[in-house]
Amino acid sequence: MGNVEEEKTAFEVGVVVPRRVLEKGDECCGCVEVLVDEFRKVGLVVDRVLGIQEEFIKLAASVEILGRAAAELQLTKRTHIGMDLPFEWDQAEAFVRQPDGSLFSWCERFHCYRHIIYGVVNKSDSTLTLKSDCKEFQWESGESLLQMLELRGFVKQVFPLHDETKRKQLLRSWAFNCWDFTRQPIDEIYAYFGTKIATYFAFLGMFTRWILFPAVFGVTLQFVDLGSMQLLVLPAFFISITLWAVLFFQFWKRKNSALLARWQISGLVAGGPGYKFSGLEWSSIQSPVEIMKKWGSDKTKEKEVFQREEWVGRLMRFRNDAFIILSIICLQLPFELAYAHLYEVIGSDLMKFGLTVVYLFAIQYFNRIGGKISVSLIKCENNESREYGADSLIYKVFGLYFMQSYIGIFYHALLHRNFLTLRQVLIQRLIVSEVLENLMENSIPFLKYSYKKYRAIRKKRKREKGSPTGKTQFISRVEKEYLKPSYSASVGEELEDGLFDDFLELALQFGMIMMFACAFPPAFAFAALNNIAEIRTDALKLLVVFKRPTPRAAATIGAWLNIFQFLIVMSICTNCVLLVCLYDQEGKWKIEPGLAAILIMEHVLLLIKYVFSRIIPEEPAWVRANRLKNATQAQDMCSKQLLRTISGNEKLFVRVGKIE
């Protein structure tokens, strides 16, 4: 176990409590003192830091403390023979280490921390009274101390802390490394932020590299005058970008499986150990054990019970989806059509630009309302885990944004068939919406942090009359981290983190450049430039602007993959319609040879998409070979152990028989 103990211990979790002045006699039973003592009793390293307004308790743990917590959690980890087994501290050397050499990933460490600090309970038979600034708290027997103090508002927040050494290293090698446009230290990102964020940046980097081909093709098509050949080149461009999109997502699946193999993660991870549905009362979510406790252990009813729970959940989701779709049609569709009509009749380009800006600001507010309604509906669904609930939210909210982003463009393309206006709308949407999104997602959190920092300094100056009027410095970096906003979603933050907005922005961009590729081929170049900048701005956002995000164990892009696949199918249909409009400019809509060829091309492309998704393996051969090898080794070891057990029992029976 010596190698395990050599891992460096750093403060990784912070607990925020009110700052106060101790009175005589309060030291023994003060809430903070009791909390600190209990943390130390369970083996945590504690450091108390006084801030301007609050007091901060920084926590660290040795690998042994985390290992024993992982064993209590029955944390499943990969062993050297390829099997995933519950972790045992006494057999730690049997488990595979992380790419950076540590025993536990950041996600595993954080959940071990939560298990330790929320596992501090009153083990005595009596109720203990804790005091703090003339307030008394009753700590009941068997009650979690930290949870009790959170419910009573004494503990204000528990959040992950940045590791300054690793953070600065990532700033140099990732956020400020502008020479490598799409290259990123994915393994280091995984070690510091966890699986979900690393998977997002791996996807964004690969997507940005692949989009360079259609970007060059589209720019060439735009600026080279092909004359009468234009109508022939556009279908070729459309076919090439469709094949590009299908191949990209097939090869992304291969890359994703390779990353999971490198990070020693098996299969699809729906949720991590210790995930709780904080902020929501998931009364309808029941585990199989809870269901059987409720309905009894009668085997004849078991099948009926599970079928009932399954179909009730499906019907709830269907009802909620139908409600969202009807709301979009009845409420949002008229609003979107009114905007599109105003844009068509307004003559001034400046007024059109101003209308677009006002519209994009207004629609953000309506979409937030729709997101809140979606979260309320999801509470009633029988989702199996937080990740299933998050996927349900993604589908519902994307439906709102799909209508908001594309219905006006469909209006110009199909109803008015005005390609000049259509190109203007696409340019404004690509520039205004993406610039606006980047400004809002980076500037607003920074302004919030600056305002909180200003208020804290101002309160300190008022409290400390007669102090120098010079610049007030924060006592510790941990207070600066506390004042930073959390990395959460703009809608449904109870279910999703900030990656929801980043993936949503990427999906809407993908839909816009794909579904209207024939109308504006250079859109791919706009997207490529935006994504190159997005990699660095998102890195700075995570490392500088926000608190360190709470790790999530999702190992794939989840529901977003289905949305991207849906957008590919939609793009095949919409581009075929655009080609028909370009070919049939008089609007006769007669099935002539050219129109018939476009319709045939649509069906062929749909067939090609289906074929490519089947003939290209979703995991590399070496990943599949390692998985089969590990499964064979595990089966052999289990078989030998089982045979030894059977032989031992047989000898025991024979020996007992002779004695008798």
N, C-alpha and C positions, 0 to 999 in steps of 0.2 A: 504493500500500500504506500510505499515511500514516494513513488512517482506521482501518485494522486495528490499527496499532500503538498507537492511543490508548486501547485498553481497559485498565482498571485491573488490576494484578496483585495477587492476594491469596494467602495461604497456604491451600492446599486439601487437602493430604495430609500425614499424620503417620506417621513411622516410629519405633517404640519399640525401644530397645536398653537393655542394662543400664547403670546408672550405675557408674563406677569411677574410681579415682584412678590417673593415669598414673605409671608409673615411668620413670626415666631410660632413654632408648634405645628406648622403646616407641612414641614419637610417630610415627615414620616408617612403621611397619608395623602399627599398631593397627587393629583392624577398623573402628571408628567413623571414624577419620581417613581410611582408604582409602575407605570408603563415602561420606563427605562429599565427598572430592576427586573421586570418580567422578561423583557427582551434579552437581557444579559443572562438570565437563568436558563434560557433555551439555547444559549451558545452564540448569540449574535454579537457582533462587534458594534458598539453604539458610540456615536459622536453627536453631542448636542451643540447646536449653533444658534446664537441669538441674532435675529434679524431686526429690521426696523419696526415691523408690526407683529411678526409671528416668531415662534421658536420652531426650529427644525431638528428632527431626529434622523440622522443618517444611519443607515443600517448596512452592514456587510456580514458575510458568512463564509466560513472556511468550506472547502469542498466536502469535508466529512459531514458537517452539519447539513449541507444541501443534499448529500448522498443519503443520509438517514431519512430526511424528509421525502426524498424521491422514493425510497423503499416503502414508507408509510402510504404514499400516494399510489403505490403499485404502478409507477411510471414505466411504460413499455419502451424498451430501447433495443437497438440492434446488437446482436452478439457477433463474435468473430466467426461463427459457423453460419451466419446468415439468418438465424432465427430471431424474431422479436419476442423478448421475454420480459416479464416484470423485473424491475431493477432490484438488485440486492447489494447492499453496501459491502458485505463481506466478500462478495464475488465481483467487485468492481472491475478487476482486470479482464474479466470475460467479455466486457462490453466495448464496442467500437467507440473511439474518440471522434470528436468533431474535426473538420478540416484544419482549424487553427490549433489543434492539440488539446483543447479542453475536454473535460469529461461530459459536461452538459452544455446544450445550446442555450442561447439567451432566453428563448421561450421556456425551456425547462427550468432554468434557474429562477426566472421570475415567478413561475407558479409554485416552485418550492418555497420561495420567500413568502408568498401569500399564504401557503399552507402553514408555515411556521408562525407568522405574526397573527393570523386569524385563529390559530390553534391555541393561543394563550387563553386558558379558561380558569375560572375560580374553582380550584380543586378541593376547597374546604366545604364543610357541610353548612356553613353559615353565610349570611350576606355581609359583604364588606362595604363600608361607607368610605367613599373617596371625596376629597374636597378640592375645590379650585375657585378662588376669588369669591368667597361667600356662597358658592354653589356646592351642593352635595349630590353625588351620584351613587346609586345603589347597585353594587356589582353582585348579582345573584349567583348562587352556587351552580356550576356547570355552564355559565354564560361566557361567551367570548368577550374579552376585555376590549379589544379594538373595535369590534362591531358595536358594542354597547356605547362606547364613546363617540363613534360615528353617528349613531342614531340620535344621540343627544346633542349633536352639533359641536362637541369639544374637539374631536379630531376632524380637521377641515378637509384634508386630502391625503391620499397615499399615492405616490407617483414614482415612476422609474427615474433614476438619475443618470445624467450623461457621464461617461468616463472621459475625462478631459484628454488623456493621452491618445485614446483611440479616436476620439472625435476630431482632434487636430490632424491626426494622420489621415483620416478620411477626407478632411477638407483639402489637404494637399494632393492626395492621390485621386480624388474623385470630383469634388465640387469645383476646385480651382484648376483642374487639369483640362484646359480647353483645347489642347493640341490634339488629343485623341477624341474625335467628335462623338463616337458611339461606344468606345471601349470603357468598361467599368470594372472595378474590383468586386465582382459579384460575391465571391466567397467572404470577403471582409464585410460587405453589406449584410450578408446572411448572419455572420457571427455577431454583428452589432445590433441589427434591427429585427432579425428573425426571418422566418420563411416567407411570409406574405409580402413584405416590402421588397425583399430580394427578388422574389418572383416577378413582381411588377416591373422593377427596373431591368431585369433580364428580358422581359417581354418588350419593354419600351426601346431598349437598345437594339434588339434584333429587328423590331419593326422599322426603326429609323434607318438601319443599314439596308434593309430590303426595299424601302420606299425610294431609294436613290435611283433605281432603274426606271420606274414609271415617271419620276420627276424629270429625268433627262429626256425621256421619250416625249413627255407632254410639252416641255419647253421647246423642244425641236419642232414638234408639230405645230406649235403656236406661231413661231417666228419664221418658219420656212414656208414660203408661198408655193403651195402645190397646185393651185388652180383647180382644174376639173377633177384632179385626183383626190381632192379633199374628201369626197364622199366615200372613196374606196379606202383611204388611209384610216378614217375614223373607226370603221368596223374592225380593222386590224388592231388599232390601239385598244378598242374595247375588249376584243378577244384576249389580247396579251395581258391586260390588267386583271381580267377575270382569272386567267390561269395563274397569274402572279399571286393573287389573293388566296386561291385554293392551295397552292403549293406552300405559301408562307405559313398558313395555319397548320398544315400537316407537318411541316418541319419544325414549327414551334412545339407541337406535341412531343416530337422526338427530343428536342432540346430540354423541354420540361422534365421528361422522364429521366434524361441524363443528369440533370441537376439534382433531382430527388435521389438518384442512386449515389451521386457524389456526396450528398449531405446525409446519407444513411436514413432516408425517410421512405417508408414503404406505402404504396397505394395512395388513395385519396384521403386526405385528412379533413374530416368534417369539423373537428374541433379539438382543442388541446385539453390537457388535463387541468382540471380546476376551473374551467370556464363556467361563469355564472351569468345569468341574464339580469345583470345589475340594471336597476332603473325600470324594470318591467315585471309585472306579476304574470308569469306564464302559467296560469291556472290550468289551461287545457293541455299542457305538455306533460305526459306521463311516461315513465320508463316501463318496460315490460314487467319488472318486479312490482312496481306500484300498481299496475293494472291487475296483476294476479292477487295482490293483497286486498285490493278493493273488491274483486269479484270472486275471490276464493280460489282454491287449488283443484277444482273439479275439472278433470281432463276433458270431459265431454263438452264443457263450456269454453275451454281455452281457445279453440279455433274460432268460435263465434265471437268471443270478446275481442280478439285481435282484428278480425275482419271488420267489426263494428268501429273500432278506433281508427282503422285505416281509412274506411270510406267516409266517416264523419269528417276527418281531416281534409280529405280530397274535396268533399262537397263544400266545406267552408272556404277552401282556397278558390274553388270555382265561383262561388257566390261573390267573394271579394274581387276577383278578377273581372267578373261581369259588371260589378258596381263601378270599378275604375274605368272600364271601357265606355260604359254609358255616360259617366261623368265627363269623360273626354269629348265624346260626341256631342253632348247637349250643352256643355259649358265652354269648353276650350275651343272647339271647332269654329263657332261663330266669331269668337274674338280673333282667331288666327286669320280667318277669311276676310274680316274687316280690315286688318292691318295690310294684308296682301292687296286688297282692292284700293286702299288709300295710296299705297306705294305705286300702284299702276296709274292712278289718275293724276298724282302730283307731278308737275312739270319740272320743278327745280331739283337739280342733283343735290344741292346743299340741304334742302328741306328733306329729301329722301334719306340722306345720311343722318340728319338729326332725328328723323322718325325712327330709324333703325336703332339708334343709340337709346332713345327713350323706351322703345319697345323691349329691348334686351334687358334694361333695368327693371321694367315693370314685370316682365315675365318671370324674373327670378323670384319675386315675391309670391306670385301665384303658384309657382312650382314648389316653394317651401310649404305652402298650405296643403298642396296635394301630397307632399311627402309626410306631413304630420297625420293626415287622414289615413294614408297607407299604413303607417306604424300602428295606428289605433285598430285598423282592420286585422293586421298581422297578429295582434294579441289574441284574437279569437281563433287563430288557426292552430292546428295540431302539428306544429313543426317539431321535428325530432331534436334539434339542437339550435344553437344560436346561428350557426352558419346556414342552416336551412331557412331560418327566418330572414337572414340577410339576403339570401338568393331571392326569396319572395319579394323583399323590398326592392331589389334591383330591377326585377321584371316590371313591377308596378310603376316605379318612378321613371324608368326608361320609356315606358309608354307615354307618360306625360311629356317628357322632353322630346320624344320622337315627333309627336304632334306639333310641339312648339317650334322645332327646328326645321321641319321639312314640309309642312302643309302649305306654307306660303310659296315655297319654291315649286311644289307641284302645281300650285295655282298658276304661276307664270309659265311653267313649261307646258302644261297640258291644256289649260282652258284658253289662255291668250296666245300660246305658242309664240311668245315674244322672246327670242333667244338673246337679244341685246339686253333687255331688262333682266333676264335670267342670269347672264354673266355678271351684271352689276350687283345683283343680290348676292351671288356666290362670293364675289370679291369682298363685299362689305361684311358678309357673315364671317368669312375666313379671317379677315383682318380685325374687324371690330370685336367679334366675339372672343377670339383667341387672345388678342391683346387685353381686352377687358377682363377675361378670366385670369390671365397671368398677373395683372395689376391687383385684382381683388384678392386672389389667393395668397399673394405675398405681402402686399402693402397693408391690408386691413389687419392681419394678425400682428404685424410689426407696430402699427399705430396703436392697437389695443395694449400691447406690451409697454410701449413708451408712455401711454397715458397712465397705466397702473404704476409704473415706475415714478412718474412725476407726482402722482397723488401721494405715494408712500413717502417720498422725500419731503413733500410739503407738510405732511402731518408730523414728520419727525422735527422739522424746523419749528413748527408751532409748539410742539411739546417741549423742545429744548430751547427755551428763550435765553437769549444772551450768548448763544453759541456763535462761532464765526460764520459769516455769511457766504463763505466760500462754497465750492461744490461739495455736496454730501456724497460720500462713497458708500456702497453697500458693503456690509461686513463680510459676506460670503457669496460665492457664486451660486449656492443652492437657492438663495432667495431670488436671484435673477431667473433661475429656472422655474421657480414656483410662479412667478409673475407672467411667464410666457403662456400663451394659449395652448390648449390641448389639441392634438392632431386628431380631429373628429370630423365626421361627415356634416355637410351643410343641412342635410335632411336625414332623419332617422339615426341620430348619433348614438341612440341606445343599442343599435344593432351593428352599425358600420363605423369604420375609422375613416381617416382622410383619404384613403385610397379610393373610396367610393367616388369622390369628385374627380380624382385624377383619371380613373378608368372611364367615367362618364364623359369627360372632356375628350378622351381619346376615341371612344366609340362614336360620339357625335361627329368628330372630325373624319373618322373613317367612313361613316355613312355619307357625309357630304361629298367627299372627293370620289367615292366609288359610285354612288347612285347618279351623279351628274357628270361623270367623267367625259362623256362625249360632248357636253356643252362647254366645258372649260377644262381642257387637259392640263394647263399649268397649275391647277389646284394642288397637284401632288408636290410641286416644288415649294409652294407655301407651307404645306404640311411638313415637308422634310426640314425646312429651316426652323419652323416652330418646334419640332420635336428635338432637334439638336439643342436648342435653347432650353427646352423643357427638362431635359436630363439634368442640366446644371442648376436651373432654378429650383427644381424639386429637391435636388440634393442639398442646396443651401437652405431651403425651407425646413427640411428635417433636421439638419445639423445646427442651424443658427436660430431660426424663427420660432420653432415650436419646442414644447417639451419632448423628451424622448418618448416615442410612442409605446403604448402597451403592446407587447408582442402578440401576434395572432398566428395560429398554427396552420392556416389554410395553405395547402401545398400546390394549388393550381389557381388559375384565374377564375375558376368556378363558372358562375352563370354568365359572366361576360363572354366566354367562349361561344356559348349558344347565341348570344346577341350578335357577335361578329359574324357568325355563320348565317344568321337570319339576314343581316345586312348584305352579305354577298348574294344571296338569292334575290333580295329586293333590287340590288344593283343590276343584275341580269335583266330583270323585267323592265326597270325604268330606262336603262340605256337602250334597250330595244325600242321602247316607245319613242325616245328622243331621236333615234335613227329613222324611225318611221316619219316623225314630224319633219326632219330635215329632208328626207327623200320625197315626201308627199307635201310640199309646201302649199299647194292649192287647197289642201284639206278635203280631197275627194274620198279618201279612205277606201280605195278600191284595191282588191287583192291582185296587184300586178306582179310581174316576176321579181322586181326589187323588194317589194313588201313581203312577198312569200319567202324570199331568201332570208330576210331578217327574222321572220317567225321561226323558220327552220333553225336558224342560228341560235335563237333563244333556247329551244328544246335541246339542241346539241350541247350547248354550254351547261345546261342543268345536268345533262347526262354525264358530261366530262367531270363536273364537280363531284358527282356521286362516285364515279369510277376512281378518281384520284384519291378520294377519301378512303377507298377500300384497298387500293393496290400499294399505297405508301404506308409502311408499318409505322405505328405510333410510338414505338420505342426502338432505339438502336439495337443491333444484333448483340453487342457486348453487354448491354443492360439485360437483355433477355437471357443470354448465356449465364451471366452471373446469378440471375434470379433462379434459373433452373438448377445451377450448381449448388446454390445455398439450400434450395428445397431438398435436393437429393442428399446432401450432407446431413441436414436436419432429420430427414426420414431415417437415414442409416443409424444415427446416434440414438434416436428414439426407439428404433427397433431393437438395437443391442441392449439398451437399458431395460426395455420391456422383457426381453428374453432372460436377462439376469434376474429380474424380479420374479419371473415365473419359475425359473430354476431354483431360486432361493426358497420360494414358498413350497415347491414340490419336495425339496429336501427336508424342510421343516415338517411337512405333513407325514413323510416317511418316518422321521425320527419320533414324532408323537405317536404314530401307530405302533412302533416297536415297543415304546414304553408301556402303552396300554396292553 
